[in-house]
Amino acid sequence: MTDAQWEVFSYEAVIAAAVLYFLAMLAYFFELATLRTASKEVEPVSVGADGHGASNAVAVDQEPAPSRRGEVAGRLGLVLTVFAVLVHFVALVARGLAADPNRVPWGNMYEFTISGTFVVALIFVLATLRIDIEWLGPLVTTFVVAALMAAFLGLDDAVLPLPDALNSPWLVIHVVSAVISTGAFTLGALLSGLYLVKARSSATTGYLARVPEPKVLDRLSYRMHAFGFPVWTFAVLITGPIWAHQAWGAYWNWDPKEVWAFITWVVYAAYLHARATAGWRGRNAAILALVGAATLWFNFIGINFFSSSSQHSYAEGAAPEMSVVLGLAGPVEVAQEVGVVVGADHPRA
């Protein structure tokens, strides 16, 4: 297959994965629509004056359970999610094979987004096989579908050769660890948000009634963050500086993305430290976790759109800037254009 065919195949695989995620989302929501509250009769015994017991049956509501069709829909939703993750992986591989030379699919915001959503869905599937968090399926699939739509409609960019700053084996190590921790933090944020909603809800039917008790959500959120934080530390404080030194000649450049990555690290460090030493649980911990997620996603998206001084400008897509370069300087090679766009204000060592 040619590079162009691989690129088209990658787009088709992304669309197919989005369709599978969407069908999984529908299956999960159908399961929610069939939730019913089962009642169980409990017979408290009261002792009369003559010593004989008199019983009065009382109906007590139990945890909502899906009907048989709902259970089938829930299992179908998980199966569709697994297939979607596999197709999603194929799309990433095809995107890398579409480049000349072949590379990892992390050259622009579109590629980062489809990679990040893949990791979120993959962690959800793996966690579901280990612990019972299938009830998180509707939120995860909705998030992934929305992110893939945004990437496809608003962030799409051509497959270009990597700039010099990205053409390094440290890119793979740095970005793999950053994407894995981002997926874990995102799921932790969903759990923290659910905690805040569940803690204020007294619903006995519907989705919130199926979600575990707040203390369980709090514990699961902590486990996700405890897993993601060491990986984020490795990405931000070890591989990131090494990569920066190799690309730009300094371990720290006060680049906006570097600063916000460190801010994110500080927030999550405070979250874990507060839980371990100050005994923070529940609402305060959940709010702090959501603050961390806000800094994380602002670093991922906001810096690329609102900062004009970041050395990570390759992530915002080079098409508009390339048109400027072409208009001013005439035809040049694509690889040269990327080098001019990325490195004009930030000479590399």
C-alpha contacts under 8 A as a table, 3 or more apart, distances in Angstrom:
res1	aa1	res2	aa2	distance
1	M	5	Q	5.91
1	M	6	W	6.48
2	T	5	Q	5.14
2	T	6	W	6.29
2	T	98	A	7.56
3	D	6	W	5.08
3	D	7	E	6.22
3	D	97	L	6.89
3	D	98	A	4.26
3	D	99	A	6.34
3	D	100	D	7.24
4	A	7	E	5.05
4	A	8	V	6.28
4	A	98	A	6.40
5	Q	8	V	5.11
5	Q	9	F	6.01
5	Q	98	A	7.49
6	W	9	F	4.94
6	W	10	S	6.07
6	W	94	A	5.49
6	W	95	R	6.71
6	W	97	L	6.37
6	W	98	A	4.82
7	E	10	S	5.07
7	E	11	Y	6.40
7	E	94	A	6.66
7	E	95	R	5.77
7	E	97	L	7.90
7	E	98	A	5.02
7	E	159	V	7.56
8	V	11	Y	5.14
8	V	12	E	6.24
9	F	12	E	5.04
9	F	13	A	6.09
9	F	91	A	7.38
9	F	94	A	6.72
10	S	13	A	5.03
10	S	14	V	6.17
10	S	90	V	7.47
10	S	91	A	4.44
10	S	92	L	6.89
10	S	93	V	7.84
10	S	94	A	5.04
10	S	95	R	5.37
11	Y	14	V	5.11
11	Y	15	I	6.28
11	Y	91	A	7.02
12	E	15	I	5.10
12	E	16	A	6.12
12	E	91	A	7.81
13	A	16	A	4.91
13	A	17	A	6.01
13	A	87	V	6.14
13	A	88	H	6.62
13	A	90	V	6.85
13	A	91	A	4.94
14	V	17	A	5.06
14	V	18	A	6.11
14	V	87	V	7.48
14	V	88	H	6.03
14	V	91	A	5.62
14	V	148	L	7.85
15	I	18	A	5.04
15	I	19	V	6.19
16	A	19	V	5.09
16	A	20	L	6.26
16	A	84	A	7.73
16	A	87	V	7.17
17	A	20	L	5.05
17	A	21	Y	6.12
17	A	83	F	7.97
17	A	84	A	4.71
17	A	85	V	7.11
17	A	87	V	5.49
17	A	88	H	5.37
18	A	21	Y	5.03
18	A	22	F	6.03
18	A	84	A	7.32
18	A	144	V	7.91
18	A	145	V	5.77
18	A	148	L	6.72
18	A	149	M	7.86
19	V	22	F	4.96
19	V	23	L	6.17
20	L	23	L	5.06
20	L	24	A	6.10
20	L	80	L	5.97
20	L	81	T	6.84
20	L	83	F	7.32
20	L	84	A	5.23
21	Y	24	A	4.97
21	Y	25	M	6.08
21	Y	80	L	6.88
21	Y	81	T	5.84
21	Y	84	A	5.86
21	Y	141	T	5.72
21	Y	142	T	7.93
21	Y	144	V	7.40
21	Y	145	V	6.29
22	F	25	M	4.94
22	F	26	L	6.28
22	F	141	T	6.97
22	F	142	T	7.47
22	F	145	V	6.34
23	L	26	L	5.02
23	L	27	A	6.21
23	L	77	G	7.39
23	L	80	L	7.17
24	A	27	A	5.00
24	A	28	Y	6.18
24	A	76	L	7.14
24	A	77	G	4.18
24	A	78	L	6.89
24	A	79	V	7.93
24	A	80	L	5.29
24	A	81	T	5.84
24	A	141	T	6.99
25	M	28	Y	5.12
25	M	29	F	6.19
25	M	77	G	6.73
25	M	137	G	7.38
25	M	138	P	5.53
25	M	141	T	5.45
25	M	142	T	6.34
26	L	29	F	5.09
26	L	30	F	6.03
26	L	77	G	7.73
27	A	30	F	5.02
27	A	31	E	6.25
27	A	73	A	5.09
27	A	74	G	6.22
27	A	76	L	6.62
27	A	77	G	5.00
28	Y	31	E	5.06
28	Y	32	L	6.40
28	Y	73	A	6.52
28	Y	74	G	5.43
28	Y	77	G	5.55
28	Y	137	G	6.66
28	Y	138	P	5.53
29	F	32	L	4.90
29	F	33	A	6.18
29	F	138	P	6.51
30	F	33	A	4.95
30	F	34	T	6.48
30	F	70	G	6.58
30	F	73	A	6.62
31	E	34	T	5.33
31	E	35	L	6.68
31	E	66	P	6.31
31	E	67	S	8.00
31	E	69	R	7.61
31	E	70	G	4.14
31	E	71	E	6.54
31	E	73	A	5.55
31	E	74	G	5.60
32	L	35	L	5.33
32	L	66	P	7.10
32	L	70	G	7.30
32	L	206	G	6.53
32	L	207	Y	6.14
33	A	70	G	7.81
33	A	206	G	7.50
34	T	66	P	5.36
34	T	67	S	5.79
34	T	69	R	7.66
34	T	70	G	5.49
35	L	64	P	5.89
35	L	65	A	5.31
35	L	66	P	4.13
35	L	67	S	6.42
35	L	70	G	7.27
35	L	205	T	7.34
35	L	206	G	6.46
36	R	64	P	5.23
36	R	65	A	5.49
36	R	66	P	5.91
36	R	67	S	6.98
36	R	205	T	7.11
37	T	61	D	6.54
37	T	62	Q	6.31
37	T	63	E	6.34
37	T	64	P	4.23
37	T	65	A	6.20
37	T	204	T	7.75
37	T	205	T	6.71
38	A	61	D	6.26
38	A	62	Q	5.75
38	A	63	E	7.19
38	A	64	P	6.43
38	A	65	A	7.06
39	S	59	A	5.89
39	S	60	V	5.56
39	S	61	D	4.83
39	S	62	Q	5.99
40	K	59	A	5.56
40	K	60	V	5.52
40	K	61	D	6.73
40	K	62	Q	7.21
41	E	57	A	5.90
41	E	58	V	5.44
41	E	59	A	4.61
41	E	60	V	6.36
42	V	57	A	5.64
42	V	58	V	5.34
42	V	59	A	6.37
42	V	60	V	7.04
43	E	55	S	5.83
43	E	56	N	5.58
43	E	57	A	4.49
43	E	58	V	6.20
44	P	55	S	5.93
44	P	56	N	6.28
44	P	57	A	7.00
44	P	58	V	7.79
45	V	53	G	5.90
45	V	54	A	5.76
45	V	55	S	4.74
45	V	56	N	7.09
46	S	53	G	5.43
46	S	54	A	5.35
46	S	55	S	6.34
47	V	51	G	5.90
47	V	52	H	5.80
47	V	53	G	4.43
47	V	54	A	6.35
48	G	51	G	5.33
48	G	52	H	5.61
48	G	53	G	5.98
48	G	54	A	7.02
49	A	52	H	7.47
63	E	204	T	7.66
63	E	209	A	6.97
63	E	210	R	6.76
64	P	204	T	7.37
64	P	205	T	6.25
64	P	206	G	7.60
64	P	209	A	6.52
64	P	210	R	6.01
65	A	210	R	7.61
66	P	69	R	7.62
66	P	70	G	4.98
66	P	71	E	5.81
67	S	70	G	4.87
67	S	71	E	6.18
68	R	71	E	5.09
68	R	72	V	6.37
69	R	72	V	5.10
69	R	73	A	6.18
70	G	73	A	4.91
70	G	74	G	6.13
71	E	74	G	5.04
71	E	75	R	6.31
72	V	75	R	5.22
72	V	76	L	6.05
73	A	76	L	4.90
73	A	77	G	6.03
74	G	77	G	5.01
74	G	78	L	6.46
75	R	78	L	5.20
75	R	79	V	6.26
76	L	79	V	5.05
76	L	80	L	6.03
77	G	80	L	5.15
77	G	81	T	6.11
77	G	137	G	7.83
78	L	81	T	4.99
78	L	82	V	6.28
78	L	125	V	7.81
78	L	134	E	7.58
78	L	137	G	7.58
79	V	82	V	5.12
79	V	83	F	6.37
80	L	83	F	5.11
80	L	84	A	6.00
81	T	84	A	4.92
81	T	85	V	6.17
81	T	121	A	7.70
81	T	125	V	7.60
81	T	141	T	7.73
82	V	85	V	5.16
82	V	86	L	6.45
82	V	125	V	6.77
83	F	86	L	5.09
83	F	87	V	6.26
84	A	87	V	5.14
84	A	88	H	5.89
85	V	88	H	4.88
85	V	89	F	6.18
85	V	118	F	6.51
85	V	121	A	6.57
85	V	122	L	6.38
86	L	89	F	5.13
86	L	90	V	6.44
87	V	90	V	4.99
87	V	91	A	6.32
88	H	91	A	5.08
88	H	92	L	6.50
88	H	118	F	6.40
89	F	92	L	5.13
89	F	93	V	6.34
89	F	118	F	7.13
90	V	93	V	5.12
90	V	94	A	6.10
91	A	94	A	5.12
91	A	95	R	6.11
92	L	95	R	5.07
92	L	96	G	6.43
92	L	105	P	6.31
92	L	114	I	7.55
92	L	115	S	6.99
93	V	96	G	5.22
93	V	97	L	6.31
93	V	105	P	7.52
94	A	97	L	4.98
94	A	98	A	6.14
95	R	98	A	5.14
95	R	99	A	7.11
95	R	105	P	5.92
95	R	159	V	7.76
96	G	99	A	5.73
96	G	102	N	5.63
96	G	103	R	5.00
96	G	104	V	5.18
96	G	105	P	4.85
97	L	100	D	7.62
97	L	102	N	5.01
97	L	103	R	6.84
98	A	102	N	6.78
98	A	159	V	6.93
99	A	102	N	4.88
99	A	103	R	6.35
99	A	159	V	5.93
99	A	160	L	6.52
99	A	161	P	6.55
100	D	103	R	7.67
100	D	160	L	7.93
100	D	161	P	6.55
101	P	161	P	7.25
104	V	107	G	7.75
104	V	172	V	7.29
105	P	111	E	5.60
105	P	112	F	7.40
105	P	115	S	7.63
106	W	109	M	7.78
106	W	111	E	5.11
106	W	112	F	5.24
106	W	115	S	7.61
107	G	111	E	6.29
107	G	112	F	7.31
107	G	159	V	8.00
107	G	160	L	7.58
107	G	162	L	6.21
107	G	166	L	7.54
107	G	314	Y	7.03
107	G	315	A	6.49
108	N	111	E	5.43
108	N	112	F	6.21
108	N	157	D	7.32
108	N	314	Y	6.07
108	N	315	A	4.07
108	N	316	E	6.03
108	N	317	G	5.47
109	M	112	F	5.01
109	M	113	T	5.99
109	M	151	A	7.90
109	M	155	L	6.28
109	M	156	D	7.88
109	M	315	A	4.85
109	M	316	E	5.52
109	M	317	G	6.48
110	Y	113	T	5.21
110	Y	114	I	6.36
110	Y	151	A	5.39
110	Y	152	F	7.30
110	Y	155	L	5.00
110	Y	156	D	5.28
110	Y	157	D	6.57
111	E	114	I	5.35
111	E	115	S	6.11
112	F	115	S	5.10
112	F	116	G	5.99
112	F	315	A	7.97
113	T	116	G	5.07
113	T	117	T	6.15
113	T	147	A	7.28
113	T	148	L	7.41
113	T	151	A	6.42
114	I	117	T	5.33
114	I	118	F	6.17
114	I	147	A	7.97
114	I	148	L	6.46
114	I	151	A	7.19
115	S	118	F	5.13
115	S	119	V	6.48
115	S	179	V	7.51
116	G	119	V	5.23
116	G	120	V	6.38
116	G	179	V	5.69
116	G	180	I	7.85
116	G	182	T	7.27
116	G	183	G	6.57
117	T	120	V	5.03
117	T	121	A	6.26
117	T	144	V	5.68
117	T	147	A	7.11
117	T	148	L	7.48
117	T	183	G	7.48
118	F	121	A	5.29
118	F	122	L	6.02
119	V	122	L	4.91
119	V	123	I	5.98
119	V	179	V	6.91
119	V	180	I	6.24
119	V	183	G	5.55
120	V	123	I	5.38
120	V	124	F	6.28
120	V	140	V	7.72
120	V	144	V	7.84
120	V	180	I	7.99
120	V	182	T	7.90
120	V	183	G	4.36
120	V	184	A	6.97
120	V	186	T	7.20
120	V	187	L	7.06
121	A	124	F	5.08
121	A	125	V	6.27
121	A	140	V	6.90
121	A	141	T	7.58
121	A	144	V	7.32
122	L	125	V	5.16
122	L	126	L	6.18
123	I	126	L	5.13
123	I	127	A	5.86
123	I	183	G	6.99
123	I	184	A	7.10
124	F	127	A	5.13
124	F	128	T	6.00
124	F	133	I	7.98
124	F	137	G	7.92
124	F	140	V	7.61
124	F	187	L	7.70
125	V	128	T	5.11
125	V	129	L	6.43
126	L	129	L	5.24
126	L	130	R	6.60
127	A	130	R	5.09
127	A	131	I	5.75
127	A	132	D	7.74
127	A	133	I	7.15
128	T	131	I	5.21
128	T	132	D	5.43
128	T	133	I	5.26
128	T	134	E	5.76
129	L	132	D	7.33
132	D	135	W	7.82
133	I	136	L	5.59
133	I	137	G	7.67
134	E	137	G	5.40
135	W	138	P	7.07
135	W	210	R	7.37
135	W	211	V	6.58
136	L	139	L	5.66
136	L	140	V	6.27
137	G	140	V	5.15
137	G	141	T	5.97
138	P	141	T	5.49
138	P	142	T	6.05
139	L	142	T	5.18
139	L	143	F	6.09
139	L	190	L	7.73
140	V	143	F	5.15
140	V	144	V	6.18
140	V	187	L	7.90
141	T	144	V	5.10
141	T	145	V	6.02
142	T	145	V	5.24
142	T	146	A	6.14
143	F	146	A	5.26
143	F	147	A	6.11
144	V	147	A	5.09
144	V	148	L	6.03
145	V	148	L	5.23
145	V	149	M	6.14
146	A	149	M	5.17
146	A	150	A	6.19
147	A	150	A	5.08
147	A	151	A	6.09
148	L	151	A	4.99
148	L	152	F	6.00
149	M	152	F	5.15
149	M	153	L	5.94
150	A	153	L	5.29
150	A	154	G	5.47
150	A	155	L	6.88
151	A	154	G	5.49
151	A	155	L	4.66
151	A	156	D	6.10
152	F	155	L	6.09
152	F	156	D	5.40
153	L	156	D	6.55
155	L	317	G	7.73
157	D	317	G	6.18
157	D	318	A	7.87
157	D	319	A	7.19
158	A	319	A	8.00
160	L	334	V	7.44
160	L	335	A	7.58
161	P	334	V	7.77
161	P	335	A	6.09
161	P	338	V	7.96
162	L	165	A	7.83
162	L	166	L	5.74
162	L	167	N	5.78
162	L	335	A	7.83
162	L	338	V	7.90
163	P	166	L	5.43
163	P	167	N	6.24
163	P	314	Y	7.65
163	P	335	A	7.37
163	P	338	V	6.05
163	P	339	G	5.82
163	P	342	V	7.29
164	D	167	N	5.02
164	D	168	S	7.69
164	D	247	A	7.28
164	D	339	G	7.19
165	A	168	S	7.05
165	A	247	A	4.90
165	A	248	W	7.57
165	A	348	R	7.92
166	L	171	L	6.02
166	L	247	A	7.91
167	N	171	L	7.23
168	S	171	L	5.47
168	S	172	V	7.66
168	S	243	W	7.81
169	P	172	V	5.54
169	P	173	I	6.89
170	W	173	I	5.09
170	W	174	H	5.82
170	W	239	T	6.76
170	W	242	I	7.61
170	W	243	W	5.62
171	L	174	H	5.17
171	L	175	V	5.78
171	L	243	W	7.02
172	V	175	V	5.45
172	V	176	V	5.81
173	I	176	V	5.44
173	I	177	S	6.34
173	I	235	A	7.84
173	I	239	T	6.93
174	H	177	S	5.53
174	H	178	A	6.19
174	H	235	A	5.14
174	H	236	V	7.89
174	H	239	T	5.25
174	H	240	G	5.99
174	H	243	W	7.74
175	V	178	A	4.86
175	V	179	V	5.85
175	V	235	A	7.25
176	V	179	V	5.27
176	V	180	I	6.12
177	S	180	I	5.21
177	S	181	S	6.20
177	S	231	V	5.70
177	S	232	W	6.53
177	S	234	F	7.08
177	S	235	A	5.45
178	A	181	S	5.30
178	A	182	T	6.03
178	A	231	V	7.11
178	A	232	W	5.76
178	A	235	A	5.42
178	A	236	V	7.68
179	V	182	T	4.93
179	V	183	G	6.19
180	I	183	G	5.22
180	I	184	A	6.42
180	I	228	G	7.28
180	I	231	V	7.38
181	S	184	A	5.05
181	S	185	F	6.04
181	S	227	F	7.74
181	S	228	G	4.36
181	S	229	F	6.78
181	S	231	V	5.67
181	S	232	W	5.38
182	T	185	F	5.07
182	T	186	T	5.99
182	T	228	G	7.31
182	T	232	W	7.80
182	T	296	L	7.62
183	G	186	T	5.13
183	G	187	L	6.36
184	A	187	L	5.29
184	A	188	G	6.12
184	A	224	M	5.55
184	A	225	H	6.60
184	A	227	F	7.16
184	A	228	G	5.33
185	F	188	G	4.86
185	F	189	A	6.05
185	F	224	M	6.61
185	F	225	H	5.81
185	F	228	G	6.15
185	F	293	A	6.67
186	T	189	A	5.03
186	T	190	L	6.36
186	T	293	A	6.73
187	L	190	L	5.06
187	L	191	L	6.31
187	L	221	S	7.68
187	L	224	M	7.05
188	G	191	L	5.08
188	G	192	S	6.14
188	G	220	L	7.57
188	G	221	S	4.58
188	G	222	Y	7.21
188	G	224	M	5.29
188	G	225	H	6.02
188	G	289	A	7.64
189	A	192	S	4.94
189	A	193	G	6.05
189	A	221	S	7.24
189	A	286	A	7.91
189	A	289	A	6.30
189	A	290	L	5.60
189	A	293	A	6.27
190	L	193	G	5.13
190	L	194	L	6.14
191	L	194	L	5.01
191	L	195	Y	6.14
191	L	217	L	5.92
191	L	218	D	7.35
191	L	220	L	7.20
191	L	221	S	5.42
192	S	195	Y	4.94
192	S	196	L	6.48
192	S	217	L	7.04
192	S	218	D	6.70
192	S	221	S	6.04
192	S	286	A	4.79
192	S	287	I	7.45
192	S	289	A	6.86
192	S	290	L	6.94
193	G	196	L	5.29
193	G	197	V	6.44
193	G	286	A	7.02
193	G	290	L	7.35
194	L	197	V	5.13
194	L	198	K	5.81
194	L	217	L	7.37
195	Y	198	K	5.08
195	Y	199	A	5.86
195	Y	214	P	5.30
195	Y	217	L	5.74
195	Y	218	D	6.51
195	Y	282	G	7.59
195	Y	283	R	7.71
195	Y	286	A	7.19
196	L	199	A	5.34
196	L	200	R	6.68
196	L	283	R	6.42
196	L	286	A	7.06
197	V	200	R	5.49
197	V	201	S	6.29
198	K	201	S	5.00
198	K	202	S	7.77
198	K	208	L	6.37
198	K	211	V	7.77
198	K	213	E	7.49
198	K	214	P	6.23
199	A	214	P	5.84
201	S	208	L	7.63
203	A	206	G	7.34
203	A	208	L	6.48
203	A	209	A	5.66
204	T	208	L	7.81
204	T	209	A	5.08
205	T	208	L	7.22
205	T	209	A	5.17
205	T	210	R	7.60
206	G	209	A	5.57
206	G	210	R	6.81
207	Y	210	R	5.24
207	Y	211	V	6.48
208	L	211	V	5.08
209	A	212	P	7.71
212	P	216	V	6.06
212	P	217	L	6.55
213	E	216	V	5.40
213	E	217	L	6.53
214	P	217	L	5.01
214	P	218	D	6.05
214	P	282	G	7.62
215	K	218	D	4.99
215	K	219	R	6.19
215	K	282	G	7.19
216	V	219	R	5.09
216	V	220	L	6.16
217	L	220	L	5.12
217	L	221	S	6.03
218	D	221	S	5.20
218	D	222	Y	6.23
218	D	281	R	7.24
218	D	282	G	6.02
218	D	286	A	7.46
219	R	222	Y	5.11
219	R	223	R	6.32
220	L	223	R	5.07
220	L	224	M	6.34
221	S	224	M	5.19
221	S	225	H	6.30
222	Y	225	H	5.15
222	Y	226	A	5.91
222	Y	272	L	7.95
223	R	226	A	5.00
223	R	227	F	6.16
224	M	227	F	5.22
224	M	228	G	6.20
225	H	228	G	4.99
225	H	229	F	5.86
225	H	268	Y	7.77
225	H	272	L	7.91
226	A	229	F	5.57
226	A	230	P	7.35
226	A	272	L	7.28
227	F	230	P	6.59
227	F	231	V	7.25
228	G	231	V	5.34
228	G	232	W	6.08
229	F	232	W	4.99
229	F	233	T	6.05
229	F	265	W	7.71
229	F	268	Y	6.99
229	F	269	A	7.61
230	P	233	T	4.92
230	P	234	F	6.20
231	V	234	F	5.08
231	V	235	A	6.29
232	W	235	A	4.97
232	W	236	V	5.97
232	W	265	W	7.32
233	T	236	V	5.24
233	T	237	L	5.50
233	T	238	I	7.21
233	T	265	W	7.00
234	F	237	L	5.74
234	F	238	I	5.15
234	F	239	T	6.30
235	A	238	I	5.95
235	A	239	T	5.21
235	A	240	G	5.68
236	V	239	T	6.52
236	V	240	G	5.09
236	V	241	P	7.26
236	V	258	E	7.84
236	V	261	A	6.59
236	V	262	F	6.96
236	V	265	W	7.84
237	L	240	G	6.14
237	L	241	P	6.37
238	I	241	P	5.82
238	I	242	I	6.45
239	T	242	I	5.12
239	T	243	W	6.03
240	G	243	W	5.18
240	G	244	A	6.09
241	P	244	A	4.90
241	P	245	H	6.07
241	P	250	A	7.77
241	P	251	Y	4.52
241	P	252	W	6.35
242	I	245	H	5.20
242	I	246	Q	6.29
242	I	251	Y	6.30
243	W	246	Q	5.09
243	W	247	A	6.06
243	W	251	Y	7.86
244	A	247	A	5.07
244	A	248	W	5.57
244	A	249	G	6.83
244	A	250	A	6.16
244	A	251	Y	5.46
244	A	252	W	7.06
245	H	248	W	5.43
245	H	249	G	4.35
245	H	250	A	4.29
245	H	251	Y	4.62
245	H	252	W	7.69
246	Q	249	G	5.81
246	Q	250	A	7.65
246	Q	349	A	7.62
247	A	348	R	6.06
247	A	349	A	6.56
248	W	346	H	7.81
248	W	347	P	7.06
248	W	348	R	4.46
248	W	349	A	5.06
249	G	348	R	6.76
249	G	349	A	4.92
250	A	253	N	6.42
252	W	255	D	7.75
252	W	258	E	7.70
253	N	258	E	7.70
254	W	258	E	6.33
254	W	259	V	6.12
255	D	258	E	5.13
255	D	259	V	6.21
255	D	309	S	7.56
255	D	310	S	5.58
255	D	311	Q	6.50
256	P	259	V	5.09
256	P	260	W	6.12
256	P	303	I	6.91
256	P	307	S	7.50
256	P	309	S	7.60
256	P	310	S	5.74
257	K	260	W	5.18
257	K	261	A	5.90
257	K	299	N	5.99
257	K	303	I	6.60
257	K	310	S	6.82
257	K	312	H	7.22
258	E	261	A	5.12
258	E	262	F	6.25
259	V	262	F	5.18
259	V	263	I	6.23
260	W	263	I	4.79
260	W	264	T	6.10
260	W	295	T	6.90
260	W	296	L	7.65
260	W	299	N	5.72
261	A	264	T	5.11
261	A	265	W	6.29
261	A	295	T	8.00
261	A	296	L	7.07
261	A	299	N	6.61
262	F	265	W	4.88
262	F	266	V	6.19
263	I	266	V	5.06
263	I	267	V	6.28
263	I	295	T	7.25
264	T	267	V	5.19
264	T	268	Y	6.29
264	T	292	G	5.65
264	T	293	A	7.84
264	T	295	T	5.58
264	T	296	L	5.77
265	W	268	Y	5.33
265	W	269	A	5.95
266	V	269	A	4.99
266	V	270	A	6.07
267	V	270	A	5.09
267	V	271	Y	6.23
267	V	288	L	7.31
267	V	289	A	7.85
267	V	291	V	7.45
267	V	292	G	5.44
268	Y	271	Y	4.83
268	Y	272	L	6.26
268	Y	288	L	7.88
268	Y	289	A	6.88
268	Y	292	G	5.92
269	A	272	L	5.30
269	A	273	H	5.94
270	A	273	H	5.00
270	A	274	A	5.80
271	Y	274	A	5.29
271	Y	275	R	6.38
271	Y	285	A	6.41
271	Y	288	L	6.18
271	Y	289	A	6.54
272	L	275	R	5.23
272	L	276	A	6.20
273	H	276	A	5.09
273	H	277	T	5.94
273	H	278	A	7.58
274	A	277	T	5.43
274	A	278	A	4.93
274	A	279	G	6.32
274	A	280	W	5.55
274	A	285	A	7.88
275	R	278	A	5.87
275	R	279	G	4.80
275	R	280	W	4.48
275	R	281	R	6.42
275	R	285	A	7.32
276	A	279	G	5.94
276	A	280	W	7.61
277	T	280	W	7.95
280	W	284	N	6.67
280	W	285	A	5.88
281	R	284	N	6.58
281	R	285	A	5.46
281	R	286	A	7.87
282	G	285	A	5.54
282	G	286	A	6.05
283	R	286	A	5.08
283	R	287	I	6.17
284	N	287	I	5.23
284	N	288	L	6.26
285	A	288	L	5.15
285	A	289	A	6.13
286	A	289	A	5.05
286	A	290	L	6.28
287	I	290	L	5.12
287	I	291	V	6.27
288	L	291	V	5.00
288	L	292	G	6.32
289	A	292	G	5.05
289	A	293	A	6.34
290	L	293	A	4.91
290	L	294	A	6.15
291	V	294	A	5.03
291	V	295	T	6.39
292	G	295	T	5.23
292	G	296	L	6.12
293	A	296	L	4.90
293	A	297	W	6.17
294	A	297	W	5.40
294	A	298	F	6.02
295	T	298	F	5.09
295	T	299	N	6.07
296	L	299	N	5.24
296	L	300	F	6.29
297	W	300	F	4.76
297	W	301	I	5.89
297	W	302	G	7.31
298	F	301	I	5.23
298	F	302	G	4.48
298	F	303	I	6.50
299	N	302	G	5.77
299	N	303	I	5.43
299	N	304	N	7.85
300	F	303	I	6.72
300	F	304	N	7.26
301	I	304	N	5.59
301	I	305	F	6.76
302	G	305	F	5.35
302	G	306	F	5.83
302	G	307	S	7.81
303	I	306	F	5.27
303	I	307	S	5.15
303	I	310	S	7.63
304	N	307	S	6.02
304	N	310	S	7.75
304	N	312	H	7.64
304	N	313	S	6.43
304	N	315	A	6.49
304	N	316	E	5.22
305	F	308	S	7.99
305	F	316	E	6.75
307	S	310	S	6.11
308	S	313	S	7.60
309	S	313	S	7.80
309	S	345	D	7.98
310	S	313	S	5.58
311	Q	314	Y	7.79
311	Q	342	V	6.93
311	Q	343	G	7.58
311	Q	346	H	6.62
312	H	315	A	6.09
312	H	342	V	7.68
313	S	316	E	5.73
313	S	317	G	7.72
313	S	342	V	6.08
314	Y	317	G	5.92
314	Y	318	A	6.57
314	Y	338	V	7.95
314	Y	341	V	7.94
314	Y	342	V	5.97
317	G	320	P	7.72
318	A	321	E	5.37
318	A	322	M	5.76
318	A	338	V	7.10
318	A	341	V	7.27
319	A	322	M	5.05
319	A	323	S	6.37
320	P	323	S	5.32
320	P	324	V	6.72
321	E	324	V	5.11
321	E	325	V	6.34
321	E	341	V	6.72
322	M	325	V	4.90
322	M	326	L	6.01
322	M	337	E	6.34
322	M	338	V	7.61
322	M	341	V	7.19
323	S	326	L	5.00
323	S	327	G	5.96
324	V	327	G	5.02
324	V	328	L	6.18
325	V	328	L	5.28
325	V	329	A	5.72
325	V	330	G	7.34
325	V	337	E	7.03
325	V	341	V	7.93
326	L	329	A	5.36
326	L	330	G	4.76
326	L	331	P	5.73
326	L	332	V	7.23
327	G	330	G	5.86
329	A	332	V	7.74
332	V	336	Q	6.56
332	V	337	E	6.62
333	E	336	Q	5.16
333	E	337	E	6.29
334	V	337	E	5.02
334	V	338	V	6.34
335	A	338	V	5.22
335	A	339	G	6.32
336	Q	339	G	5.04
336	Q	340	V	6.19
337	E	340	V	5.12
337	E	341	V	6.09
338	V	341	V	5.12
338	V	342	V	6.02
339	G	342	V	5.40
339	G	343	G	5.62
339	G	344	A	7.54
340	V	343	G	5.44
340	V	344	A	5.15
341	V	344	A	5.86
342	V	345	D	7.65
342	V	346	H	7.58
343	G	346	H	4.93
343	G	347	P	5.48
343	G	348	R	6.95
344	A	347	P	6.56
